[in-house]
Amino acid sequence: MNYGDLSPRIYLPARHAFALIASATEAYKQNCKDVQAVLGRTTGCTLRLIADIRKIDAAYQNGESLAWRDSGSLGATLCLVAEWLGLKSTILGFAGNSYLKTIGFPDNRFLAVGAVQLTS
C-alpha cells in the first residue's frame, strides 16, 4: 500500500531536511491506532517528539527530566502557533517507547517524549 503524502518522515536537523522512515507502512498504521485511541479520529498531522537521551545525559544530570520539560515547552509552543495559524491542536500523552521500535530507533538511546496532533 502506498501512502504517498501520508508517509511518516523524520526530521534530520543536521541536514535541515525530512527523510522517509524505512518501516513507513507499519509506523503509519501504529500512529493512526495510537491517535484514534486518544482522540477517536486520525485526521491531521501527528508530530512525535523524540529525545536523544544519550546526548542529553552527556551534558546534564537528570537528563530525562530536562527532555520532558523541553518536550512540554515545545508542545505548548506548537499549539500556540497552530492556534495563531487558525489550526486545531491537541497535545497527546504518548509516553511509551513502542513507536520507537517501529521506526527503528533503539530505546536504550532515544526516549519518546510526547506528541502533538494538528488538524484544520
Secondary structure, DSSP 8 states (H G I E B T S, - for coil): ---GGGS-EEEETTTTEEEE-TTHHHHHHHHHHHHHHHHS---SEEEEEEEEHHHHHHH-TTHHHHHHHHHHHHHHHHHHHHHHTT-EEEEE----SHHHHHTT--TTTEEEEEEEEEE-
